[in-house]
Amino acid sequence: MAVNYMTYFFFFSAAVNSETREEVAIKKIGNAFDNRIDAKRTLREIKLLRHMDHENVIAMKDIIQPPKKETFNDVYIVYELMDTDLHQIIRSEQPLTDDHCQV
């Protein structure tokens, strides 16, 4: 899945944490520092999600450290793995019920 908001590109992949055996999603933000606005968005996302602890907000599990600081260009963020995403739900033929909507 690739999403483009202005110039902000990212890709998600499912993976398994080798230590905990937990299924996770890894978000790759490619060339995260090529554009000042993109870099600020990435930093803002990380800062906000570090402090979020709510059942309706996806949990950030970790940030993968780059192997070499000299070639550090892409950011990898580890999230909890969800069954679907909001885009798929909105485009789905299934009607939303009151059970789907929480306040």
C-alpha positions as CSV (number, residue, x, y, z in Angstrom):
1,M,0.0,0.0,0.0
2,A,1.4,3.3,-1.0
3,V,-0.2,6.6,0.1
4,N,0.8,10.0,-1.2
5,Y,-0.3,13.1,0.7
6,M,1.6,15.9,-1.1
7,T,5.1,14.3,-1.2
8,Y,4.8,12.1,1.8
9,F,5.3,8.5,0.7
10,F,5.0,5.5,2.9
11,F,4.6,1.7,2.7
12,F,3.3,-0.8,5.2
13,S,4.4,-4.4,5.5
14,A,3.3,-7.1,8.0
15,A,6.1,-8.8,10.0
16,V,6.6,-10.9,13.1
17,N,8.7,-9.6,16.0
18,S,11.4,-12.2,16.4
19,E,11.6,-11.7,20.2
20,T,8.0,-11.6,21.2
21,R,6.5,-13.6,18.2
22,E,3.9,-10.8,17.9
23,E,2.6,-9.8,14.5
24,V,3.3,-6.1,13.7
25,A,3.1,-3.7,10.9
26,I,6.2,-1.8,9.7
27,K,5.8,1.5,8.1
28,K,8.7,2.7,5.8
29,I,8.9,6.4,5.2
30,G,11.3,6.6,2.3
31,N,13.6,9.6,1.9
32,A,12.1,11.0,5.0
33,F,14.5,14.0,5.2
34,D,14.6,15.1,1.5
35,N,11.9,17.6,2.2
36,R,11.6,19.8,5.3
37,I,7.8,19.4,5.4
38,D,8.0,15.6,5.2
39,A,10.6,15.5,7.9
40,K,8.4,17.6,10.2
41,R,5.4,15.3,9.5
42,T,7.5,12.3,10.4
43,L,8.7,13.8,13.6
44,R,5.2,15.0,14.5
45,E,3.8,11.6,14.0
46,I,6.4,10.0,16.2
47,K,6.1,12.5,18.9
48,L,2.3,12.3,19.1
49,L,2.1,8.5,18.9
50,R,4.7,8.1,21.7
51,H,2.2,9.7,24.1
52,M,-1.0,8.1,22.8
53,D,-2.6,5.3,24.8
54,H,-6.1,4.9,23.6
55,E,-8.0,1.9,22.2
56,N,-9.1,3.9,19.1
57,V,-5.6,5.1,18.2
58,I,-3.0,2.7,16.7
59,A,-0.1,2.0,19.0
60,M,3.4,2.7,17.9
61,K,5.6,-0.2,19.2
62,D,9.1,0.8,18.2
63,I,11.3,2.7,15.7
64,I,13.9,0.6,14.0
65,Q,17.4,2.1,14.3
66,P,19.3,2.6,11.1
67,P,22.3,0.2,10.6
68,K,24.6,3.2,9.6
69,K,24.1,6.8,10.6
70,E,26.0,7.9,7.5
71,T,23.4,6.4,5.1
72,F,20.3,7.1,7.3
73,N,17.6,8.1,4.9
74,D,14.5,6.0,5.5
75,V,12.5,5.8,8.8
76,Y,10.9,2.5,9.9
77,I,8.2,2.7,12.5
78,V,6.7,-0.5,14.0
79,Y,3.0,-0.5,14.8
80,E,0.5,-3.0,16.1
81,L,-1.0,-5.0,13.3
82,M,-4.6,-4.3,12.5
83,D,-7.0,-6.5,10.4
84,T,-7.9,-3.6,8.1
85,D,-7.5,0.1,7.7
86,L,-9.9,3.0,7.5
87,H,-9.5,3.3,3.7
88,Q,-10.7,-0.3,3.2
89,I,-13.6,0.2,5.6
90,I,-14.8,3.4,3.9
91,R,-14.6,1.8,0.4
92,S,-16.3,-1.5,1.6
93,E,-19.8,-2.4,0.5
94,Q,-20.7,-3.3,4.0
95,P,-22.9,-0.8,5.7
96,L,-21.7,0.7,8.9
97,T,-23.8,0.0,12.0
98,D,-23.9,1.7,15.4
99,D,-21.6,-1.0,16.7
100,H,-18.9,0.2,14.2
101,C,-19.2,3.8,15.5
102,Q,-17.8,4.5,19.0
103,V,-17.9,7.8,20.8
